């Protein structure tokens, strides 16, 4: 074998060895297979979850107009401006109720609404009637009209005014219950509760509730802040006293927030108030 041939063989062996070493030392660049299903979000699940959230938000609010009345009936001869502003004639009150019934509104009390909420049967067109203070004209003038149209409402009673002149007596309160209405508390003595705290506040809330429950034999679940005055402490005390609903004098927007049933707004009704325009 010539010297040249030997040199070529040696060179080939060296090159082969280097190539083998390069293969062994070359980094592993293989990539594990990607799970595309894990990377791509399930669109149907995302849409479904969003829909549930939207439905929960919608369920937390209901369309409901709460109407606030005081006196219903005739004005006294020497009625002052305040009394005139708190009074709706029986004829005008009937026109309101007739309009609501003729236009397929379900007219009811908070107690009835509470039952429908638990049954998940809240109607789309809903109006809640409320009457503040417990005047005897509510029984003498408003109740016959409500019976005529088969509607109910919530009557907020100042408990220490029961059996007093111009206010309903115990038998009349029982009569309201028998006719399918609700009795709510308007405190013991109608003070500005935002100025009350401690035992004084508790008494106004709990004693009125207890006294009215004894008179009517019905659970009292609704409260009305006297003159619409309250603060955070008042609201907490109302909750602690065992009420489920509380109304204010803040103007309504036709919505009840079920996550906050202790500051429910209302439409104040006075002479000349157009119910049709109000509810549009």
SEMARRO-123521 format. One line per 8 residues: number of its first residue (from 1); their letters; for each residue x, z, y of N, C-alpha, C. Coordinates in Angstrom, 2 decimals. Example, Ala and Ser with C-alpha at 12.3 -4.5 7.8 and 13.67 -1.06 7.14 Angstrom:
<romars>
1) as) 13.19/7.80/-5.69/12.30/7.80/-4.50/13.20/7.80/-3.30 | 12.85/7.08/-2.25/13.67/7.14/-1.06/12.90/7.87/0.03
</romars>
This chain:
<romars>
1) xxxxxxxx) 0.87/0.00/-1.19/0.00/0.00/0.00/0.91/0.00/1.24 | 0.53/-0.87/2.17/1.38/-0.98/3.36/1.15/0.20/4.28 | 2.11/0.38/5.20/2.00/1.46/6.16/0.79/1.29/7.06 | 0.47/0.05/7.36/-0.69/-0.22/8.26/-1.99/0.18/7.59 | -2.12/-0.12/6.30/-3.35/0.20/5.56/-3.53/1.69/5.47 | -2.41/2.41/5.20/-2.49/3.86/5.12/-2.98/4.46/6.45 | -2.48/3.87/7.56/-2.86/4.38/8.88/-4.35/4.17/9.15 | -4.91/3.04/8.69/-6.34/2.74/8.89/-7.23/3.70/8.10
9) xxxxxxxx) -6.81/3.99/6.87/-7.59/4.91/6.03/-7.59/6.29/6.65 | -6.42/6.70/7.13/-6.33/8.03/7.75/-7.23/8.12/8.99 | -7.24/7.05/9.78/-8.08/7.03/11.00/-9.56/7.13/10.64 | -9.98/6.42/9.56/-11.38/6.44/9.11/-11.82/7.85/8.70 | -10.88/8.53/7.97/-11.18/9.89/7.50/-11.36/10.83/8.69 | -10.50/10.70/9.69/-10.59/11.55/10.88/-11.92/11.32/11.61 | -12.30/10.07/11.77/-13.55/9.73/12.46/-14.77/10.26/11.70 | -14.73/10.13/10.38/-15.85/10.62/9.55/-15.99/12.13/9.69
17) xxxxxxxx) -14.83/12.83/9.70/-14.87/14.29/9.83/-15.45/14.71/11.18 | -15.04/14.02/12.22/-15.55/14.34/13.57/-17.05/14.09/13.67 | -17.49/12.98/13.04/-18.93/12.67/13.07/-19.73/13.74/12.33 | -19.24/14.20/11.21/-19.93/15.25/10.46/-20.02/16.54/11.24 | -18.90/16.86/11.90/-18.89/18.10/12.71/-19.88/18.01/13.86 | -19.99/16.82/14.46/-20.92/16.64/15.59/-22.36/16.83/15.14 | -22.65/16.33/13.95/-24.02/16.47/13.41/-24.35/17.93/13.19 | -23.38/18.68/12.62/-23.62/20.08/12.33/-23.78/20.92/13.60
25) xxxxxxxx) -22.99/20.57/14.63/-22.99/21.36/15.87/-24.05/20.93/16.87 | -24.68/19.80/16.68/-25.67/19.28/17.67/-26.91/20.21/17.73 | -27.36/20.63/18.97/-28.49/21.58/19.08/-29.77/21.02/18.51 | -30.61/21.93/17.97/-31.90/21.55/17.37/-32.91/21.32/18.48 | -33.22/20.07/18.70/-34.15/19.73/19.80/-35.55/19.48/19.31 | -35.84/19.81/18.07/-37.21/19.60/17.56/-38.15/20.58/18.23 | -39.38/20.16/18.53/-40.38/20.98/19.22/-41.54/21.26/18.29 | -41.94/22.54/18.27/-43.07/22.91/17.41/-44.31/22.15/17.86
33) xxxxxxxx) -45.16/21.77/16.95/-46.38/21.03/17.32/-47.25/21.86/18.25 | -47.76/21.21/19.28/-48.60/21.87/20.27/-50.05/21.92/19.80 | -50.66/23.13/19.93/-52.08/23.28/19.59/-52.91/22.87/20.80 | -53.28/21.61/20.82/-54.03/21.08/21.96/-55.35/21.81/22.16 | -55.98/22.23/21.09/-57.27/22.92/21.19/-57.13/24.23/21.93 | -55.93/24.88/21.76/-55.72/26.17/22.43/-55.47/25.97/23.92 | -54.83/24.80/24.28/-54.52/24.55/25.67/-55.74/24.10/26.47 | -56.61/23.31/25.87/-57.73/22.73/26.60/-58.91/23.70/26.54
41) xxxxxxxx) -59.42/24.15/27.69/-60.55/25.10/27.68/-61.81/24.48/27.12 | -62.60/25.33/26.47/-63.87/24.88/25.92/-64.86/24.76/27.06 | -65.16/23.54/27.45/-66.00/23.30/28.63/-67.39/23.88/28.45 | -67.96/23.73/27.26/-69.32/24.22/27.03/-69.38/25.74/27.14 | -68.32/26.44/26.66/-68.29/27.89/26.77/-68.16/28.33/28.22 | -67.33/27.61/29.01/-67.15/27.94/30.42/-68.44/27.78/31.19 | -69.12/26.67/30.96/-70.40/26.42/31.63/-71.42/27.47/31.26 | -71.45/27.82/29.95/-72.40/28.81/29.48/-72.15/30.16/30.14
49) xxxxxxxx) -70.87/30.56/30.23/-70.52/31.85/30.84/-70.92/31.87/32.31 | -70.66/30.75/33.00/-71.04/30.66/34.42/-72.53/30.78/34.59 | -73.27/30.15/33.70/-74.74/30.19/33.78/-75.24/31.61/33.59 | -74.63/32.37/32.67/-75.04/33.75/32.43/-74.82/34.59/33.68 | -73.65/34.41/34.32/-73.36/35.15/35.53/-74.37/34.83/36.62 | -74.68/33.53/36.77/-75.66/33.12/37.78/-77.02/33.73/37.49 | -77.41/33.73/36.22/-78.70/34.30/35.86/-78.74/35.79/36.13 | -77.62/36.48/35.87/-77.56/37.91/36.14/-77.68/38.18/37.63
57) xxxxxxxx) -77.04/37.33/38.46/-77.15/37.50/39.90/-78.59/37.29/40.36 | -79.23/36.25/39.79/-80.61/35.97/40.15/-81.52/37.12/39.72 | -81.26/37.66/38.54/-82.10/38.73/38.01/-81.99/40.00/38.84 | -80.87/40.14/39.57/-80.66/41.34/40.37/-81.51/41.34/41.64 | -82.12/40.21/41.96/-82.99/40.11/43.12/-84.32/39.48/42.73 | -85.38/39.97/43.33/-86.69/39.38/43.08/-87.34/39.06/44.42 | -88.14/38.01/44.41/-88.90/37.65/45.60/-90.10/38.59/45.70 | -90.15/39.38/46.74/-91.24/40.34/46.89/-91.34/40.76/48.36
65) xxxxxxxx) -92.48/40.53/48.94/-92.72/40.94/50.32/-93.44/42.28/50.33 | -92.85/43.27/50.99/-93.45/44.60/51.06/-94.09/44.76/52.43 | -95.42/44.98/52.45/-96.15/45.09/53.70/-96.39/46.56/54.04 | -96.20/46.91/55.31/-96.33/48.30/55.75/-97.54/48.45/56.69 | -98.54/49.21/56.23/-99.71/49.53/57.04/-99.71/51.03/57.37 | -100.46/51.39/58.39/-100.69/52.80/58.72/-102.20/53.05/58.73 | -102.82/52.95/59.88/-104.27/53.09/59.98/-104.96/51.76/59.66 | -106.07/51.85/58.94/-106.95/50.69/58.71/-108.36/51.11/59.10
73) xxxxxxxx) -108.94/50.41/60.08/-110.29/50.77/60.49/-110.46/50.70/62.00 | -111.45/51.39/62.50/-111.78/51.36/63.93/-110.85/52.27/64.73 | -110.62/51.90/65.99/-109.83/52.73/66.89/-110.70/53.82/67.51 | -110.14/54.99/67.72/-110.86/56.03/68.48/-111.10/55.55/69.92 | -112.05/56.15/70.60/-112.38/55.73/71.96/-111.18/55.75/72.90 | -110.40/56.80/72.85/-109.28/56.95/73.77/-107.94/56.77/73.05 | -107.87/55.73/72.24/-106.64/55.48/71.48/-105.49/55.13/72.43 | -104.34/55.75/72.20/-103.18/55.43/73.03/-102.44/54.22/72.47
81) xxxxxxxx) -101.37/53.86/73.13/-100.63/52.66/72.74/-100.06/52.79/71.33 | -99.58/53.99/71.00/-99.01/54.20/69.67/-100.06/54.00/68.60 | -101.23/54.60/68.80/-102.30/54.47/67.81/-102.74/53.02/67.67 | -102.84/52.32/68.78/-103.23/50.90/68.72/-102.21/50.09/67.93 | -100.92/50.43/68.11/-99.88/49.69/67.40/-99.84/49.98/65.91 | -100.43/51.11/65.51/-100.43/51.50/64.09/-101.73/51.13/63.38 | -102.65/50.49/64.07/-103.99/50.27/63.50/-104.30/48.79/63.30 | -104.84/48.50/62.14/-105.38/47.17/61.83/-106.85/47.37/61.49
89) xxxxxxxx) -107.72/46.57/62.06/-109.15/46.72/61.78/-109.44/46.39/60.33 | -110.55/46.90/59.83/-110.95/46.63/58.44/-111.15/45.13/58.23 | -111.70/44.46/59.24/-111.94/43.02/59.12/-110.61/42.25/59.02 | -109.65/42.64/59.82/-108.36/41.96/59.78/-107.64/42.27/58.47 | -107.73/43.51/58.03/-107.12/43.88/56.75/-107.72/43.05/55.62 | -109.03/42.91/55.63/-109.66/42.10/54.58/-109.20/40.65/54.65 | -109.01/40.13/55.84/-108.53/38.74/55.96/-107.13/38.60/55.35 | -106.31/39.63/55.48/-104.98/39.61/54.88/-105.07/39.58/53.36
97) xxxxxxxx) -105.88/40.48/52.82/-106.01/40.58/51.36/-106.64/39.31/50.78 | -107.63/38.79/51.46/-108.28/37.56/50.99/-107.28/36.40/50.96 | -106.47/36.30/51.99/-105.46/35.23/52.03/-104.49/35.37/50.85 | -104.03/36.57/50.60/-103.08/36.79/49.51/-103.68/36.42/48.16 | -104.90/36.87/47.92/-105.55/36.59/46.64/-105.87/35.09/46.50 | -106.36/34.50/47.57/-106.69/33.06/47.52/-105.46/32.19/47.30 | -104.31/32.70/47.68/-103.07/31.92/47.53/-102.21/32.40/46.36 | -102.88/33.07/45.43/-102.28/33.40/44.13/-101.12/34.39/44.19
105) xxxxxxxx) -101.09/35.24/45.22/-100.12/36.32/45.24/-100.61/37.45/44.35 | -99.68/38.06/43.62/-99.99/39.27/42.86/-99.74/40.45/43.78 | -100.79/41.21/44.08/-100.71/42.30/45.06/-100.76/43.62/44.31 | -99.73/44.44/44.50/-99.62/45.63/43.65/-98.83/46.76/44.31 | -98.63/47.83/43.54/-97.88/49.01/43.96/-96.46/48.95/43.39 | -95.61/49.87/43.84/-94.27/49.98/43.25/-94.35/50.44/41.80 | -95.30/51.29/41.49/-95.45/51.76/40.10/-95.75/50.59/39.17 | -96.62/49.69/39.61/-96.95/48.51/38.80/-95.73/47.60/38.70
113) xxxxxxxx) -95.03/47.41/39.81/-93.82/46.59/39.79/-92.80/47.16/38.81 | -92.64/48.47/38.82/-91.68/49.11/37.92/-91.99/48.79/36.47 | -93.27/48.80/36.13/-93.68/48.46/34.75/-93.35/47.01/34.44 | -93.62/46.11/35.36/-93.36/44.69/35.14/-91.87/44.39/35.04 | -91.06/45.12/35.80/-89.61/44.94/35.71/-89.12/45.33/34.32 | -89.61/46.45/33.81/-89.20/46.90/32.47/-89.65/45.93/31.39 | -90.76/45.24/31.64/-91.28/44.25/30.69/-90.72/42.86/30.94 | -89.94/42.71/32.00/-89.39/41.40/32.40/-90.50/40.39/32.64
121) xxxxxxxx) -91.53/40.84/33.35/-92.68/39.98/33.63/-93.00/39.96/35.13 | -91.98/39.99/35.96/-92.19/40.01/37.41/-92.72/38.65/37.86 | -93.88/38.62/38.54/-94.44/37.34/38.99/-93.62/36.73/40.13 | -93.74/35.42/40.28/-92.97/34.73/41.32/-93.55/34.97/42.70 | -94.87/35.09/42.80/-95.50/35.33/44.10/-96.00/36.77/44.12 | -95.24/37.61/44.78/-95.48/39.05/44.68/-95.52/39.70/46.06 | -96.54/40.52/46.28/-96.65/41.31/47.51/-96.94/42.75/47.13 | -96.24/43.68/47.76/-96.49/45.11/47.55/-97.11/45.69/48.81
129) xxxxxxxx) -98.28/46.30/48.66/-98.94/46.95/49.79/-98.48/48.39/49.89 | -98.10/48.81/51.10/-97.76/50.22/51.31/-98.49/50.74/52.54 | -98.85/52.02/52.48/-99.57/52.68/53.57/-98.85/53.99/53.88 | -98.45/54.17/55.12/-97.69/55.36/55.50/-98.57/56.47/56.07 | -98.23/57.70/55.73/-98.75/58.94/56.33/-99.95/59.56/55.61 | -100.82/58.76/55.01/-101.94/59.33/54.26/-103.19/59.58/55.07 | -103.50/58.69/56.02/-104.71/58.85/56.84/-105.97/58.62/56.01 | -107.04/59.33/56.38/-108.27/59.23/55.58/-108.94/57.86/55.70
137) xxxxxxxx) -108.63/57.10/56.77/-109.21/55.75/56.85/-108.64/54.83/55.77 | -107.48/55.18/55.21/-106.96/54.41/54.07/-107.93/54.47/52.90 | -108.52/55.63/52.71/-109.48/55.81/51.62/-110.85/55.24/52.00 | -111.29/55.51/53.21/-112.64/55.13/53.63/-112.79/53.65/53.94 | -111.73/53.03/54.49/-111.84/51.64/54.92/-110.99/50.66/54.11 | -109.77/51.05/53.79/-108.89/50.12/53.06/-109.24/50.05/51.58 | -109.49/51.19/50.96/-109.74/51.21/49.51/-110.92/50.34/49.08 | -112.08/50.38/49.74/-113.19/49.51/49.31/-112.82/48.02/49.33
145) xxxxxxxx) -112.02/47.62/50.31/-111.59/46.21/50.37/-110.64/45.90/49.22 | -109.74/46.81/48.93/-108.80/46.61/47.84/-109.54/46.53/46.50 | -110.56/47.35/46.34/-111.36/47.29/45.11/-112.09/45.95/45.02 | -112.61/45.49/46.12/-113.35/44.22/46.15/-112.49/43.07/45.63 | -111.21/43.08/45.97/-110.31/41.98/45.58/-109.41/42.35/44.39 | -109.65/43.51/43.82/-108.90/43.95/42.63/-107.39/43.98/42.85 | -106.97/44.58/43.97/-105.54/44.73/44.24/-105.22/46.23/44.35 | -103.96/46.54/44.25/-103.53/47.95/44.35/-102.38/48.07/45.32
153) xxxxxxxx) -102.03/49.31/45.65/-100.94/49.55/46.59/-100.35/50.94/46.43 | -99.35/51.23/47.24/-98.68/52.53/47.24/-99.00/53.26/48.54 | -99.49/54.49/48.43/-99.85/55.30/49.58/-98.85/56.44/49.72 | -98.07/56.42/50.79/-97.03/57.43/51.02/-97.64/58.61/51.78 | -97.62/59.77/51.14/-98.34/60.94/51.63/-97.39/62.02/52.16 | -97.70/62.53/53.37/-97.01/63.71/53.89/-97.70/64.91/53.23 | -96.99/65.58/52.35/-97.67/66.53/51.46/-98.32/67.71/52.19 | -97.74/68.18/53.29/-98.37/69.32/53.96/-99.52/68.91/54.89
161) xxxxxxxx) -99.81/67.61/54.93/-100.95/67.13/55.72/-102.20/66.91/54.85 | -102.03/67.02/53.54/-103.18/66.85/52.63/-104.24/67.91/52.96 | -105.48/67.48/53.03/-106.63/68.34/53.38/-106.71/68.66/54.87 | -105.85/68.05/55.69/-105.92/68.26/57.14/-106.85/67.23/57.79 | -107.26/67.50/59.00/-108.12/66.58/59.74/-107.45/65.21/59.92 | -108.19/64.16/59.65/-107.75/62.77/59.76/-106.83/62.33/58.63 | -106.53/63.25/57.71/-105.71/62.89/56.55/-106.55/63.02/55.28 | -106.10/62.35/54.22/-106.85/62.41/52.96/-106.78/63.79/52.34
169) xxxxxxxx) -107.83/64.13/51.61/-107.84/65.39/50.88/-107.44/65.15/49.43 | -107.39/66.21/48.67/-106.92/66.11/47.29/-107.82/65.20/46.44 | -109.11/65.31/46.61/-110.04/64.48/45.84/-109.85/63.00/46.15 | -109.57/62.70/47.40/-109.35/61.31/47.77/-108.05/60.76/47.17 | -107.03/61.59/47.13/-105.79/61.16/46.48/-106.02/60.87/45.00 | -106.80/61.74/44.37/-107.14/61.51/42.95/-107.95/60.23/42.80 | -108.82/59.98/43.77/-109.62/58.75/43.73/-108.77/57.50/43.84 | -107.71/57.57/44.63/-106.79/56.43/44.73/-106.13/56.15/43.38
177) xxxxxxxx) -105.73/57.22/42.72/-105.10/57.06/41.41/-106.07/56.46/40.41 | -107.30/56.96/40.39/-108.32/56.46/39.47/-108.61/54.98/39.70 | -108.43/54.54/40.95/-108.68/53.13/41.28/-107.46/52.24/40.99 | -106.42/52.81/40.40/-105.26/52.02/39.99/-104.14/51.95/41.01 | -104.19/52.83/42.01/-103.15/52.83/43.03/-102.06/53.85/42.71 | -101.04/53.85/43.55/-99.91/54.77/43.38/-99.81/55.70/44.58 | -99.47/56.95/44.32/-99.15/57.90/45.38/-97.63/58.06/45.43 | -97.08/57.89/46.63/-95.65/58.12/46.84/-95.46/59.25/47.84
185) xxxxxxxx) -94.25/59.74/47.95/-93.96/60.84/48.87/-93.46/60.31/50.22 | -93.91/61.00/51.28/-93.44/60.72/52.63/-92.85/61.99/53.22 | -92.31/62.83/52.32/-91.71/64.13/52.62/-92.78/65.22/52.76 | -92.34/66.45/53.01/-93.27/67.57/53.20/-93.86/67.55/54.60 | -92.99/67.39/55.61/-93.45/67.57/57.00/-93.11/66.43/57.95 | -92.59/65.31/57.40/-92.30/64.12/58.20/-91.21/64.34/59.27 | -90.08/64.96/58.91/-88.99/65.11/59.88/-88.06/63.90/59.86 | -87.13/63.85/60.81/-86.08/62.83/60.79/-85.00/63.28/59.81
193) xxxxxxxx) -85.04/62.74/58.63/-84.21/63.27/57.54/-82.72/63.04/57.73 | -82.33/62.15/58.60/-80.89/61.94/58.81/-80.25/63.15/59.48 | -81.08/64.05/60.01/-80.56/65.27/60.63/-80.57/66.45/59.64 | -81.07/66.21/58.44/-81.19/67.28/57.44/-80.08/67.17/56.40 | -79.74/68.31/55.81/-78.80/68.33/54.69/-79.04/69.59/53.87 | -78.35/69.69/52.76/-78.43/70.88/51.92/-79.84/71.18/51.43 | -80.18/72.46/51.40/-81.46/72.90/50.86/-82.64/72.41/51.68 | -82.45/72.29/52.99/-83.54/71.83/53.85/-83.93/70.40/53.49
201) xxxxxxxx) -82.94/69.55/53.25/-83.20/68.17/52.84/-83.81/68.13/51.45 | -83.24/68.89/50.55/-83.73/68.92/49.16/-85.20/69.35/49.11 | -85.55/70.34/49.91/-86.93/70.83/49.90/-87.91/69.75/50.35 | -87.56/69.02/51.40/-88.45/67.96/51.89/-88.71/66.90/50.82 | -87.74/66.70/49.97/-87.85/65.66/48.94/-88.49/66.17/47.65 | -88.04/67.33/47.18/-88.49/67.82/45.88/-89.85/68.52/45.94 | -90.08/69.31/46.99/-91.35/70.03/47.06/-92.51/69.06/47.26 | -92.32/68.04/48.09/-93.40/67.05/48.28/-93.69/66.34/46.96
209) xxxxxxxx) -92.64/66.02/46.24/-92.80/65.35/44.94/-93.57/66.24/43.96 | -93.16/67.48/43.87/-93.81/68.42/42.95/-95.27/68.66/43.32 | -95.54/68.87/44.61/-96.91/69.15/45.04/-97.83/67.95/44.79 | -97.34/66.76/45.07/-98.17/65.56/44.87/-98.40/65.28/43.39 | -97.41/65.59/42.57/-97.59/65.42/41.12/-98.63/66.39/40.58 | -98.67/67.61/41.12/-99.67/68.59/40.70/-101.08/68.14/41.10 | -101.20/67.57/42.29/-102.51/67.13/42.77/-103.02/65.94/41.97 | -102.17/64.96/41.76/-102.61/63.69/41.18/-102.47/63.63/39.66
217) xxxxxxxx) -101.59/64.44/39.11/-101.33/64.35/37.68/-100.51/63.12/37.31 | -99.92/62.50/38.32/-99.13/61.28/38.09/-97.68/61.49/38.52 | -96.78/60.78/37.88/-95.37/60.85/38.23/-95.16/60.19/39.59 | -94.43/60.85/40.48/-94.12/60.29/41.79/-92.73/59.66/41.73 | -92.66/58.34/41.87/-91.38/57.64/41.75/-90.95/56.94/43.03 | -91.82/56.93/44.05/-91.52/56.18/45.28/-91.48/57.11/46.49 | -90.60/56.78/47.41/-90.42/57.59/48.61/-90.35/56.71/49.85 | -90.83/57.25/50.97/-90.78/56.55/52.25/-90.05/57.42/53.26
225) xxxxxxxx) -88.97/56.92/53.84/-88.22/57.69/54.84/-89.07/57.86/56.10 | -89.34/59.09/56.51/-90.14/59.31/57.72/-89.51/58.63/58.94 | -90.32/57.82/59.62/-89.86/57.07/60.80/-88.69/56.15/60.48 | -88.44/55.92/59.21/-87.35/55.04/58.80/-85.97/55.60/59.03 | -85.85/56.93/59.21/-84.57/57.55/59.52/-83.88/58.05/58.25 | -82.63/57.63/58.04/-81.88/58.09/56.87/-80.40/57.78/57.08 | -79.57/58.38/56.24/-78.15/58.05/56.19/-77.71/58.09/54.72 | -76.43/57.98/54.48/-75.94/57.94/53.10/-76.30/59.21/52.33
233) xxxxxxxx) -76.22/60.35/52.99/-76.55/61.62/52.33/-78.04/61.68/51.97 | -78.87/61.13/52.85/-80.31/61.10/52.58/-80.60/60.26/51.34 | -79.98/59.10/51.29/-80.20/58.20/50.15/-79.77/58.87/48.86 | -78.62/59.50/48.86/-78.14/60.20/47.66/-79.11/61.30/47.24 | -79.62/62.04/48.23/-80.55/63.13/47.93/-81.85/62.59/47.33 | -82.30/61.45/47.81/-83.52/60.82/47.26/-83.29/60.44/45.80 | -82.15/59.87/45.50/-81.81/59.53/44.12/-81.78/60.78/43.25 | -81.10/61.80/43.76/-80.95/63.04/42.99/-82.29/63.74/42.76
241) xxxxxxxx) -83.25/63.52/43.66/-84.57/64.15/43.52/-85.43/63.47/42.46 | -84.97/62.36/41.92/-85.69/61.72/40.82/-86.58/60.55/41.19 | -86.45/60.06/42.42/-87.21/58.88/42.81/-86.52/57.63/42.28 | -87.27/56.53/42.18/-86.71/55.26/41.73/-86.70/54.20/42.83 | -87.60/54.37/43.81/-87.72/53.40/44.91/-87.86/54.16/46.23 | -87.28/53.59/47.28/-87.45/54.18/48.61/-87.51/53.06/49.64 | -88.45/53.17/50.57/-88.67/52.11/51.54/-88.24/52.54/52.94 | -87.88/51.55/53.74/-87.42/51.77/55.10/-88.39/51.09/56.07
249) xxxxxxxx) -88.01/51.11/57.34/-88.75/50.34/58.34/-87.95/49.13/58.80 | -86.86/48.84/58.10/-86.06/47.65/58.39/-86.89/46.42/58.03 | -86.83/45.41/58.88/-87.64/44.22/58.67/-87.26/43.50/57.38 | -88.26/43.10/56.64/-88.04/42.49/55.32/-87.55/41.05/55.44 | -86.90/40.60/54.38/-86.55/39.18/54.25/-87.22/38.58/53.02 | -88.21/39.32/52.47/-88.93/38.81/51.31/-88.20/38.99/50.00 | -87.17/39.82/49.99/-86.35/40.03/48.78/-86.22/41.52/48.50 | -86.28/41.88/47.22/-85.93/43.24/46.80/-84.70/43.14/45.91
257) xxxxxxxx) -83.66/43.85/46.30/-82.42/43.89/45.52/-82.55/45.00/44.48 | -82.61/44.63/43.22/-82.80/45.61/42.16/-81.56/46.47/41.93 | -80.43/46.09/42.52/-79.24/46.93/42.46/-79.25/47.98/43.57 | -80.21/47.86/44.47/-80.32/48.82/45.57/-81.78/49.01/45.92 | -82.45/49.85/45.16/-83.89/50.06/45.37/-84.19/51.28/46.23 | -83.17/51.78/46.96/-83.37/52.98/47.78/-83.33/52.69/49.28 | -83.21/51.43/49.65/-83.32/51.04/51.07/-84.09/49.73/51.15 | -85.28/49.73/50.60/-86.08/48.51/50.54/-86.70/48.20/51.91
265) xxxxxxxx) -86.51/47.00/52.42/-87.08/46.64/53.72/-88.56/46.27/53.60 | -89.27/46.31/54.74/-90.71/46.00/54.73/-91.09/45.21/55.99 | -92.22/44.50/55.88/-92.82/43.87/57.05/-93.81/44.85/57.68 | -93.61/45.20/58.93/-94.56/46.06/59.64/-95.78/45.22/60.04 | -96.95/45.68/59.65/-98.18/44.95/59.95/-98.94/45.65/61.07 | -99.21/44.89/62.11/-99.99/45.40/63.23/-101.03/44.35/63.60 | -101.91/44.69/64.52/-102.97/43.77/64.92/-102.41/42.43/65.39 | -102.97/41.35/64.87/-102.55/40.02/65.28/-101.41/39.44/64.47
273) xxxxxxxx) -100.87/40.19/63.52/-99.76/39.68/62.70/-100.30/38.61/61.74 | -99.71/37.45/61.78/-100.16/36.31/60.97/-99.49/36.39/59.59 | -100.26/36.75/58.59/-99.73/36.92/57.23/-99.20/35.60/56.68 | -99.92/34.52/56.94/-99.51/33.22/56.42/-98.13/32.83/56.94 | -97.93/32.99/58.25/-96.62/32.67/58.85/-95.56/33.65/58.34 | -95.93/34.90/58.20/-95.00/35.94/57.76/-94.39/35.64/56.40 | -95.21/35.15/55.50/-94.78/34.96/54.11/-94.17/33.60/53.82 | -94.13/32.73/54.81/-93.54/31.40/54.59/-92.02/31.48/54.56
</romars>
